[in-house]
Amino acid sequence: MSLLLAPDAVTLYPPSGEADSHGWAEPGAEAAWSGSGNLQLSFGVTDPRAEAGGGRGPFKPAHEPAGLLYLPPEAPEPANGTIAEVHGRRYVLSNVHPVSDPIPGAGVACWVASVTIASGAFATPAGGTDG
């Protein structure tokens, strides 16, 4: 496997237990996988009319870090709602899907997921603190 971008250390924590009626489950306490991946954060939504970082809703500049996380094909299939810890911050995965290698053996197959910064109980490692 060959990532085309600089590697980041990634630890995945799958959701624990059953999802509720809204599809949410608490983050798991046990890491399911650790290895190299690549986190590409985007700049987020911005609006030049918002003064001094103010604004609400879609007009709050760079409200929450979001982007894409690339994982090698040998990583266990990540599920939507999985927590990824990268650079000491936690992100929630969604829209997880595999990307096939267009040229067999070229080394570009991977998993890709949309990520948003985790908050609340999802932002704290199990048994840890926000501090």
Backbone as ProteinMPNN parsed JSONL, in Angstrom:
{"seq_chain_A": "MSLLLAPDAVTLYPPSGEADSHGWAEPGAEAAWSGSGNLQLSFGVTDPRAEAGGGRGPFKPAHEPAGLLYLPPEAPEPANGTIAEVHGRRYVLSNVHPVSDPIPGAGVACWVASVTIASGAFATPAGGTDG", "coords_chain_A": {"N_chain_A": [[0.841, -1.171, 0.0], [0.497, 2.216, -0.765], [0.396, 5.424, 0.256], [-0.333, 8.487, -1.285], [0.128, 10.834, -0.087], [1.581, 12.665, 2.698], [2.08, 10.639, 5.57], [-0.085, 10.301, 8.448], [-0.332, 9.516, 11.901], [-2.907, 7.412, 12.905], [-5.632, 6.453, 14.952], [-8.318, 4.291, 15.321], [-11.56, 4.177, 16.73], [-14.233, 2.227, 17.03], [-17.878, 2.613, 16.98], [-19.653, 1.84, 20.018], [-21.792, -0.741, 21.141], [-25.355, -0.791, 20.418], [-26.946, 1.277, 17.967], [-29.004, 4.158, 18.554], [-32.461, 5.209, 17.955], [-31.998, 7.275, 16.236], [-29.731, 6.651, 14.935], [-27.318, 6.982, 16.254], [-24.5, 6.026, 18.225], [-22.68, 5.424, 21.227], [-19.194, 6.35, 21.544], [-16.634, 3.868, 21.196], [-14.5, 2.32, 23.683], [-12.269, 0.839, 23.232], [-9.501, 0.715, 21.11], [-9.666, -0.077, 17.695], [-7.94, -0.188, 15.601], [-4.701, 0.913, 14.66], [-2.522, 2.91, 12.782], [-1.011, 4.165, 9.738], [-2.428, 6.891, 8.039], [-4.067, 9.521, 6.218], [-4.892, 12.787, 6.873], [-6.781, 15.313, 5.566], [-7.614, 18.435, 6.028], [-10.195, 20.849, 5.462], [-10.83, 24.337, 4.791], [-13.244, 25.157, 5.811], [-16.478, 26.758, 6.214], [-16.753, 30.122, 5.239], [-17.391, 33.645, 5.618], [-17.121, 36.829, 4.501], [-18.583, 38.878, 5.621], [-19.018, 38.401, 8.261], [-18.131, 39.67, 11.341], [-15.101, 39.918, 13.138], [-14.793, 37.12, 13.567], [-17.333, 36.42, 14.235], [-20.833, 35.79, 13.749], [-23.424, 33.433, 12.854], [-24.669, 30.083, 12.505], [-24.467, 29.05, 9.111], [-22.827, 31.157, 8.546], [-20.77, 31.498, 10.29], [-17.412, 31.874, 10.428], [-15.176, 29.284, 9.455], [-16.301, 27.371, 11.236], [-16.255, 24.651, 12.285], [-13.601, 22.324, 12.226], [-13.26, 20.315, 9.361], [-13.015, 17.694, 6.92], [-11.292, 15.294, 4.886], [-10.465, 11.887, 5.473], [-8.035, 9.578, 4.711], [-7.475, 6.147, 4.548], [-5.487, 3.144, 4.665], [-6.077, 0.223, 2.556], [-5.834, -2.104, 4.049], [-6.711, -1.486, 6.57], [-9.232, -2.208, 9.001], [-12.624, -2.378, 7.885], [-13.917, 0.763, 8.208], [-16.68, 2.102, 10.028], [-19.523, 4.277, 9.601], [-19.666, 6.837, 11.986], [-17.522, 5.984, 13.422], [-14.78, 6.879, 15.502], [-11.934, 8.774, 14.849], [-8.68, 9.297, 15.907], [-6.361, 11.737, 15.472], [-3.353, 13.462, 15.477], [-3.795, 14.098, 18.173], [-6.39, 15.036, 18.265], [-9.911, 14.387, 17.994], [-12.05, 13.003, 15.545], [-15.18, 12.517, 13.87], [-16.229, 9.955, 11.738], [-17.903, 9.841, 8.589], [-19.889, 9.016, 5.682], [-18.293, 6.912, 4.698], [-16.334, 5.093, 2.426], [-14.952, 2.686, 0.07], [-12.151, 3.148, -2.135], [-11.318, 2.062, -5.213], [-8.393, 0.659, -6.713], [-7.437, 1.987, -9.706], [-5.573, 0.984, -11.462], [-4.526, -2.11, -11.248], [-2.4, -3.06, -8.621], [-1.1, -0.632, -8.459], [-1.132, 0.675, -6.075], [-2.935, 2.582, -5.01], [-5.4, 2.099, -3.889], [-7.786, 2.624, -1.296], [-9.48, 3.497, 1.807], [-11.86, 6.066, 2.197], [-13.145, 8.81, 4.047], [-15.49, 11.253, 5.118], [-14.796, 13.718, 7.549], [-15.565, 15.27, 10.677], [-14.877, 17.523, 13.333], [-14.893, 16.109, 16.549], [-17.196, 16.454, 19.279], [-18.317, 17.086, 22.664], [-19.087, 14.082, 24.422], [-17.881, 12.534, 22.503], [-15.492, 13.732, 21.953], [-13.682, 13.194, 23.92], [-11.315, 10.831, 24.93], [-12.197, 7.566, 26.05], [-12.65, 7.364, 29.492], [-10.973, 9.46, 29.839], [-10.132, 12.993, 29.973], [-11.165, 16.286, 28.914], [-9.078, 18.023, 29.139]], "CA_chain_A": [[0.0, 0.0, 0.0], [1.269, 3.442, -0.834], [-0.379, 6.654, 0.272], [0.308, 9.502, -2.098], [0.289, 12.018, 0.741], [2.358, 12.415, 3.91], [1.293, 9.844, 6.525], [-0.42, 10.751, 9.795], [-0.685, 8.41, 12.796], [-4.362, 7.38, 13.094], [-6.202, 5.394, 15.778], [-9.766, 4.214, 15.112], [-12.406, 3.664, 17.81], [-15.569, 1.999, 16.465], [-18.982, 2.854, 17.908], [-19.92, 0.705, 20.909], [-23.193, -1.063, 21.36], [-26.357, -0.585, 19.378], [-27.324, 2.652, 17.677], [-30.354, 4.512, 18.982], [-33.406, 5.382, 16.843], [-31.477, 8.3, 15.331], [-28.526, 6.126, 14.303], [-26.126, 7.33, 17.015], [-24.014, 5.096, 19.247], [-21.576, 5.991, 22.006], [-17.886, 5.926, 21.045], [-16.044, 2.724, 21.866], [-13.348, 2.584, 24.539], [-11.141, 0.055, 22.747], [-9.03, 1.024, 19.761], [-9.808, -1.212, 16.78], [-6.84, -0.19, 14.637], [-3.768, 2.042, 14.637], [-1.622, 2.834, 11.647], [-0.832, 5.395, 8.984], [-3.469, 7.359, 7.139], [-3.792, 10.897, 5.847], [-5.985, 13.706, 7.173], [-6.759, 16.538, 4.762], [-8.658, 19.321, 6.525], [-10.566, 21.961, 4.59], [-10.87, 25.613, 5.495], [-14.543, 25.37, 6.424], [-17.329, 27.794, 5.642], [-16.368, 31.472, 5.636], [-18.219, 34.732, 5.123], [-16.405, 38.066, 4.811], [-19.444, 39.825, 6.336], [-18.991, 38.117, 9.695], [-17.111, 40.524, 11.947], [-14.271, 39.404, 14.237], [-15.047, 35.711, 13.816], [-18.706, 36.246, 14.71], [-21.762, 35.16, 12.83], [-24.11, 32.243, 13.349], [-25.058, 29.126, 11.461], [-23.517, 28.876, 8.013], [-21.983, 32.342, 8.368], [-19.696, 31.551, 11.286], [-16.218, 31.456, 9.682], [-14.436, 28.095, 9.877], [-16.987, 26.98, 12.461], [-15.708, 23.403, 12.808], [-12.711, 21.659, 11.278], [-13.824, 19.184, 8.627], [-12.173, 17.34, 5.783], [-11.301, 13.905, 4.448], [-9.458, 11.0, 6.048], [-7.689, 8.454, 3.838], [-6.921, 5.019, 5.299], [-5.043, 2.083, 3.766], [-7.079, -0.827, 2.362], [-5.712, -3.153, 5.067], [-7.417, -1.082, 7.798], [-10.549, -2.854, 9.041], [-13.631, -1.496, 7.291], [-14.448, 1.702, 9.194], [-18.124, 2.341, 9.934], [-19.975, 5.625, 9.898], [-19.724, 7.019, 13.432], [-16.228, 5.63, 14.011], [-13.964, 8.013, 15.936], [-10.525, 8.703, 14.46], [-7.82, 10.21, 16.648], [-5.23, 12.154, 14.633], [-2.682, 14.636, 16.048], [-4.363, 14.412, 19.474], [-7.777, 15.504, 18.156], [-10.823, 13.322, 17.591], [-12.956, 13.317, 14.446], [-16.218, 11.52, 13.616], [-16.252, 9.563, 10.331], [-19.177, 9.635, 7.902], [-19.745, 8.8, 4.232], [-17.133, 6.029, 4.512], [-16.431, 4.225, 1.252], [-13.66, 2.264, -0.488], [-11.743, 3.649, -3.45], [-10.603, 0.974, -5.885], [-7.188, 0.973, -7.461], [-7.784, 1.924, -11.131], [-4.558, 0.173, -12.124], [-4.166, -3.127, -10.255], [-1.012, -3.063, -8.173], [-0.51, 0.711, -8.433], [-1.014, 1.103, -4.686], [-3.733, 3.75, -4.652], [-6.662, 1.72, -3.26], [-7.853, 3.092, 0.084], [-10.767, 3.901, 2.352], [-11.947, 7.517, 2.378], [-14.293, 9.186, 4.869], [-15.638, 12.643, 5.541], [-14.599, 13.836, 8.99], [-15.835, 16.527, 11.361], [-14.295, 17.498, 14.668], [-15.79, 15.524, 17.548], [-17.499, 17.323, 20.406], [-18.993, 16.419, 23.776], [-18.539, 12.789, 24.839], [-17.11, 11.969, 21.407], [-14.191, 14.399, 21.878], [-12.836, 12.76, 25.027], [-11.042, 9.403, 24.971], [-12.904, 6.889, 27.14], [-11.947, 7.426, 30.763], [-10.075, 10.61, 29.862], [-10.721, 14.315, 30.201], [-10.957, 17.227, 27.81], [-7.89, 18.824, 29.414]], "C_chain_A": [[0.882, 1.227, 0.0], [0.326, 4.634, -0.813], [0.381, 7.697, -0.518], [0.619, 10.763, -1.306], [1.074, 11.652, 1.997], [1.516, 11.672, 4.94], [1.085, 10.543, 7.868], [-0.715, 9.503, 10.625], [-2.173, 8.513, 13.115], [-4.712, 6.212, 14.013], [-7.713, 5.443, 15.602], [-10.457, 3.573, 16.308], [-13.805, 3.468, 17.232], [-16.659, 2.345, 17.472], [-19.201, 1.622, 18.784], [-21.416, 0.482, 21.018], [-24.079, -0.774, 20.162], [-26.637, 0.899, 19.196], [-28.74, 2.91, 18.17], [-31.238, 4.734, 17.752], [-32.958, 6.439, 15.847], [-30.196, 7.854, 14.627], [-27.242, 6.441, 15.039], [-25.789, 6.234, 18.02], [-22.862, 5.775, 19.978], [-20.24, 5.524, 21.42], [-17.346, 4.761, 21.857], [-14.82, 3.116, 22.674], [-12.097, 1.884, 24.028], [-10.771, 0.446, 21.325], [-9.134, -0.229, 18.899], [-8.621, -1.311, 15.833], [-5.995, 1.051, 14.842], [-2.828, 1.838, 13.472], [-1.509, 4.184, 10.968], [-2.021, 5.651, 8.073], [-3.103, 8.763, 6.713], [-5.035, 11.729, 6.07], [-5.79, 14.975, 6.361], [-7.919, 17.415, 5.213], [-8.932, 20.432, 5.521], [-10.664, 23.225, 5.437], [-12.204, 25.87, 6.184], [-15.286, 26.506, 5.742], [-16.86, 29.155, 6.131], [-17.327, 32.476, 5.021], [-17.529, 36.038, 5.491], [-17.258, 39.078, 5.574], [-19.441, 39.582, 7.836], [-17.837, 38.886, 10.312], [-16.403, 39.809, 13.097], [-14.594, 37.954, 14.594], [-16.444, 35.425, 14.302], [-19.561, 35.556, 13.675], [-22.365, 33.924, 13.456], [-24.434, 31.332, 12.184], [-24.021, 29.041, 10.371], [-22.577, 30.058, 7.833], [-20.896, 32.476, 9.426], [-18.423, 31.029, 10.619], [-15.525, 30.245, 10.314], [-14.992, 27.539, 11.177], [-16.409, 25.707, 13.072], [-14.764, 22.799, 11.778], [-13.402, 20.441, 10.654], [-12.894, 18.881, 7.465], [-12.365, 15.897, 5.395], [-10.179, 13.149, 5.14], [-9.277, 9.831, 5.105], [-7.014, 7.387, 4.694], [-6.505, 3.922, 4.323], [-6.094, 0.978, 3.653], [-6.995, -1.928, 3.409], [-6.304, -2.74, 6.413], [-8.764, -1.786, 7.819], [-11.607, -1.869, 8.554], [-14.202, -0.547, 8.335], [-15.941, 1.928, 8.956], [-18.404, 3.822, 10.129], [-20.124, 5.738, 11.408], [-18.46, 6.598, 14.141], [-15.508, 6.922, 14.397], [-12.532, 7.766, 15.477], [-9.756, 9.734, 15.279], [-6.578, 10.465, 15.811], [-4.644, 13.429, 15.244], [-3.321, 15.068, 17.367], [-5.78, 14.956, 19.447], [-8.629, 14.366, 17.634], [-11.806, 13.836, 16.548], [-13.955, 12.181, 14.28], [-16.242, 11.241, 12.116], [-17.688, 9.422, 9.826], [-18.894, 9.474, 6.413], [-18.522, 7.947, 3.903], [-17.342, 5.158, 3.279], [-15.035, 3.839, 0.749], [-13.413, 2.948, -1.829], [-10.887, 2.549, -4.067], [-9.404, 1.503, -6.647], [-7.516, 0.878, -8.955], [-6.8, 1.095, -11.95], [-4.104, -0.862, -11.104], [-2.669, -3.108, -9.928], [-0.37, -1.695, -8.099], [-0.419, 1.284, -7.026], [-1.835, 2.317, -4.304], [-5.114, 3.393, -4.101], [-6.637, 2.189, -1.807], [-9.305, 3.209, 0.531], [-10.736, 5.418, 2.443], [-13.228, 7.818, 3.156], [-14.3, 10.69, 5.073], [-15.445, 12.674, 7.048], [-15.003, 15.219, 9.469], [-15.276, 16.404, 12.771], [-15.328, 16.961, 15.656], [-16.013, 16.516, 18.675], [-18.21, 16.521, 21.489], [-18.294, 15.132, 24.156], [-17.654, 12.183, 23.77], [-15.692, 12.55, 21.358], [-13.204, 13.909, 22.923], [-12.581, 11.261, 24.943], [-11.725, 8.778, 26.188], [-12.058, 6.908, 28.404], [-11.023, 8.612, 30.881], [-10.813, 11.891, 30.189], [-10.47, 15.174, 28.991], [-9.644, 17.963, 27.942], [-6.702, 18.267, 28.806]], "O_chain_A": [[1.9, 1.269, 0.69], [-0.452, 4.835, -1.746], [1.606, 7.78, -0.429], [1.3, 11.659, -1.804], [1.218, 10.474, 2.324], [0.36, 12.03, 5.165], [1.951, 11.271, 8.354], [-1.285, 8.539, 10.114], [-2.65, 9.565, 13.54], [-4.163, 5.119, 13.877], [-8.322, 6.506, 15.719], [-10.001, 2.558, 16.834], [-14.498, 4.45, 16.967], [-16.407, 2.371, 18.676], [-18.964, 0.495, 18.349], [-22.2, 1.43, 20.988], [-23.605, -0.546, 19.049], [-26.575, 1.677, 20.147], [-29.573, 2.003, 18.202], [-30.808, 4.476, 16.628], [-33.477, 6.499, 14.732], [-29.64, 8.596, 13.816], [-26.161, 6.194, 14.504], [-26.676, 5.6, 18.591], [-22.156, 6.604, 19.404], [-20.158, 4.429, 20.862], [-17.574, 4.678, 23.064], [-14.176, 4.125, 22.386], [-10.982, 2.291, 24.356], [-11.628, 0.501, 20.443], [-8.738, -1.315, 19.323], [-8.324, -2.389, 15.317], [-6.516, 2.119, 15.161], [-2.387, 0.72, 13.206], [-1.862, 5.215, 11.541], [-2.543, 4.742, 7.427], [-1.945, 9.162, 6.833], [-6.102, 11.428, 5.534], [-4.754, 15.632, 6.459], [-9.067, 17.179, 4.836], [-8.03, 20.897, 4.824], [-10.586, 23.167, 6.664], [-12.28, 26.727, 7.065], [-14.778, 27.131, 4.811], [-16.596, 29.323, 7.321], [-17.992, 32.189, 4.025], [-17.366, 36.331, 6.675], [-16.72, 40.04, 6.122], [-19.822, 40.465, 8.605], [-16.696, 38.772, 9.863], [-17.047, 39.17, 13.929], [-14.662, 37.597, 15.77], [-16.73, 34.31, 14.739], [-19.057, 34.822, 12.825], [-21.874, 33.426, 14.469], [-24.467, 31.756, 11.029], [-22.825, 28.967, 10.654], [-21.628, 29.978, 7.052], [-20.176, 33.475, 9.447], [-18.359, 29.849, 10.276], [-15.316, 30.186, 11.526], [-14.241, 27.267, 12.113], [-16.101, 25.685, 14.264], [-15.083, 22.763, 10.59], [-14.042, 19.649, 11.346], [-12.081, 19.719, 7.075], [-13.45, 15.336, 5.548], [-9.093, 13.683, 5.366], [-10.246, 9.166, 4.737], [-6.1, 7.68, 5.466], [-7.112, 3.783, 3.261], [-6.914, 0.813, 4.556], [-7.983, -2.624, 3.643], [-6.391, -3.571, 7.318], [-9.386, -1.951, 6.769], [-11.496, -0.666, 8.787], [-14.896, -0.986, 9.253], [-16.401, 1.941, 7.814], [-17.616, 4.535, 10.75], [-20.653, 4.828, 12.045], [-18.326, 6.825, 15.344], [-15.616, 7.933, 13.703], [-11.983, 6.685, 15.687], [-10.139, 10.903, 15.337], [-5.835, 9.541, 15.48], [-5.382, 14.38, 15.501], [-3.389, 16.262, 17.658], [-6.325, 15.305, 20.494], [-8.143, 13.486, 16.923], [-12.324, 14.948, 16.651], [-13.625, 11.019, 14.518], [-16.271, 12.171, 11.31], [-18.569, 8.947, 10.542], [-17.792, 9.761, 5.946], [-17.802, 8.226, 2.944], [-18.403, 4.557, 3.108], [-14.063, 4.561, 0.969], [-14.349, 3.279, -2.557], [-9.862, 2.156, -3.51], [-9.399, 2.626, -7.152], [-7.843, -0.208, -9.433], [-7.151, 0.568, -13.005], [-3.366, -0.524, -10.179], [-1.811, -3.137, -10.81], [0.794, -1.589, -7.714], [0.287, 2.267, -6.801], [-1.476, 3.025, -3.363], [-5.925, 4.289, -3.865], [-5.59, 2.156, -1.16], [-10.232, 3.043, -0.261], [-9.69, 5.997, 2.738], [-14.258, 7.175, 2.955], [-13.249, 11.321, 5.187], [-15.881, 11.762, 7.75], [-14.813, 16.213, 8.769], [-15.212, 15.31, 13.331], [-16.502, 17.326, 15.594], [-15.136, 17.319, 18.992], [-18.653, 15.399, 21.245], [-17.066, 15.077, 24.211], [-16.762, 11.396, 24.086], [-14.791, 11.934, 20.789], [-12.008, 14.183, 22.819], [-13.535, 10.485, 24.889], [-11.815, 9.409, 27.242], [-10.891, 6.515, 28.387], [-10.353, 8.775, 31.901], [-11.965, 11.874, 30.622], [-9.654, 14.832, 28.135], [-9.135, 18.484, 26.95], [-5.615, 18.828, 28.946]]}, "name": "protein", "num_of_chains": 1, "seq": "MSLLLAPDAVTLYPPSGEADSHGWAEPGAEAAWSGSGNLQLSFGVTDPRAEAGGGRGPFKPAHEPAGLLYLPPEAPEPANGTIAEVHGRRYVLSNVHPVSDPIPGAGVACWVASVTIASGAFATPAGGTDG"}
